[in-house]
Amino acid sequence: MDEFLLVFRRDFQNRENQPSPEQLQEHFQKWHAWYDKMASEDRIVLQRRWDGEGLVVNAQKTVLNGPYAEIKEAIGGAVIIRAANYEEAAEFAKAVPILEFGGNVEIRKAL
Amino acid sequence: MEEKELLPHLFRTEYRKLVAVLCYLFGIEHVEVAEDIASDTFLAAAETWAIKGVPENPAAWLYTVAKNRTKNYLKRNTVFEQKVASEIRYSSDKEAEIDIDMSPKNITDSQLAMIFAVCNPLIPAESQVALALNLLCGFGVQEIADAFLLNKEVVYKRIQRAKEKLKEGRISITQPSVPEIGERLETVLTTIYLLYSEGYYSISQNTTLRKELCAEAMRLNFLLIDNELTDRPEASALLSLMCFHSSRFEARTNRNGEMVLYEDQDESLWNRELIERGTYYLSRASTGEKLSRYHLEAGIAYWHTHKEDSHEKWTHILDLYNHLLAIEYSPIAALNRIYALAKVSGKEAAIGEAEHLNLTNNHFYYSLLGNLYAGIDDTQATTHYETAIKLAHSESDKAILFRNIARLQDNAG
């Protein structure tokens, strides 16, 4: 088993699909379910709730507010999980609910 | 509140506030940015709260996240900032930290300003209600499509077109000035009443959704009354009218979802609390000199909360219809007036006036004639009901007409 960092990014720009209260509730439950699955398989190495602010330091050494690597991509959260390999980690990432509303998951293996 | 209901509930109450405050800050040109930030805030909540539960003050959490998202957006998006900077409502001092004011006062001001911007005569009537639901009530395209039994694409296009109209018209989202209110309030009330009617008279079988539309209309109306600037008698009159109508919501459909006519309704199902509220707002409306159509319609609805037939009741209703037709004629009001006339002066007198109306493409016209001829000339009555069935659109209207014919036959048999 290796350890993988999963970084969740959200880029919500999809007005036609503004979530309805019901969809939001389903979305919330899917997040619950995803974390529950990881926990039940004892795959979670590090799980935290991250604050919504954060800082970014750029090449000019300017310190900027906000967890934005790119202009529009907000880092939602990040988690470190155990998986056999990149393929398996990617399978877990495919079930991350952030993908439902135009987000993505970045995966890095810890060496 | 149960955790599983909390997020949808918060979405219903807080999403529209976020959109209003951000639109008030950015201007209507950037309505999409406001909507994206508001949606994103809720998605962030779903993600974060799933890990370690809901924060102690969830609304405050949402406000903080939305504020930070907005500040970041403004800082990151220099194009947006440059465009907005000259128009935006905060200090022109570029160095100053932007303040996104989520105080109750600013939320209320923003919502009021949004109501006046959205309920604008520039918007085509067919889009007006959809836009109001979308921007003022936070309903998504799919929900609106479900409410109107329309295709999602159609609704989306209507809302987009309506937003374009507001942008093209450079409609500013500001508090209406006192001299403007008289005229503009009328448009706002018309939209609210349209929204209410969509809920109340919709052919959709989804009762929950229909009730929600009615509740939204009443909520918007309440915002007007709650604000000194817009607390005009006609606003109270409209709220009174909606309270009276809503009091009969449970009684007007039976278990099979079929319409129950007023005469056949079980009075014990009428909501007394709403009737009392309606009466309160009607008394509140009875000031000033202007007698609006809402005053008259609320008065008519008030008398309908007395189930018992009396000469006094129908004389008042007839008088109110006479007034209403004088200030705003509509065929439906004219037909209803005849019904009241029949109650006051008898069916024969009413038949003469009814036939005078000659509304030969209106099924309500034939339905009324059927009612008036019943007991006088049942053959004629049946013929009129049959014509009405041919003209009626909805299945529930037809079902009522068939029942009326059956009743005539029972009486004869």
Contacts between the chains, C-beta under 8 A, distances in Angstrom:
chain1	res1	chain2	res2	distance
A	8	B	47	7.0
A	10	B	40	6.4
A	10	B	43	6.0
A	10	B	44	7.1
A	10	B	47	7.7
A	12	B	36	5.6
A	12	B	39	5.4
A	12	B	40	4.3
A	12	B	43	6.0
A	13	B	36	5.7
A	15	B	32	5.8
A	15	B	35	5.7
A	15	B	36	7.0
A	16	B	141	6.0
A	16	B	156	5.7
A	17	B	140	7.8
A	18	B	35	6.5
A	18	B	39	5.4
A	18	B	140	4.4
A	18	B	141	7.0
A	19	B	11	7.6
A	19	B	39	6.2
A	19	B	42	6.6
A	19	B	43	7.0
A	19	B	140	7.0
A	20	B	11	8.0
A	20	B	140	4.7
A	20	B	142	6.2
A	20	B	143	5.5
A	21	B	7	7.4
A	21	B	8	3.3
A	21	B	9	7.6
A	21	B	11	4.4
A	21	B	12	5.8
A	22	B	8	6.4
A	24	B	7	5.5
A	24	B	8	6.2
A	24	B	11	5.4
A	24	B	42	5.7
A	24	B	43	7.7
A	24	B	46	5.9
A	25	B	4	6.8
A	25	B	5	8.0
A	25	B	7	5.6
A	25	B	8	5.0
A	27	B	43	6.9
A	27	B	46	4.7
A	28	B	7	5.3
A	28	B	45	7.9
A	28	B	46	4.1
A	28	B	49	6.9
A	28	B	50	5.9
A	29	B	4	7.7
A	31	B	46	5.9
A	31	B	47	5.6
A	31	B	50	3.4
A	31	B	51	7.8
A	32	B	50	4.7
A	34	B	50	8.0
A	35	B	50	6.2
A	35	B	51	6.3
A	47	B	51	6.5
A	48	B	51	7.8
A	49	B	48	5.7
A	49	B	51	5.0
A	49	B	52	5.1
A	50	B	48	7.7
A	52	B	44	6.5
A	52	B	48	7.7
A	52	B	64	7.0
A	52	B	65	4.6
A	52	B	68	5.4
A	52	B	69	7.7
A	53	B	68	5.6
A	64	B	75	6.7
A	64	B	76	7.9
A	65	B	68	7.4
A	65	B	71	6.6
A	65	B	72	6.1
A	65	B	75	6.8
A	66	B	68	6.9
A	66	B	71	7.5
A	66	B	72	3.5
A	66	B	75	7.2
A	66	B	76	7.0
A	68	B	72	6.2
A	68	B	76	6.0
A	71	B	76	4.9
A	71	B	77	6.7
A	72	B	76	7.8
A	74	B	40	7.0
A	74	B	44	7.5
A	74	B	69	7.4
A	74	B	72	7.9
A	76	B	43	7.9
A	76	B	44	6.2
A	76	B	47	4.9
A	76	B	48	7.5
A	77	B	47	6.0
A	77	B	48	6.8
A	77	B	51	7.2
A	97	B	46	7.6
A	97	B	47	7.5
A	98	B	47	6.7
A	101	B	39	7.8
A	101	B	43	5.6
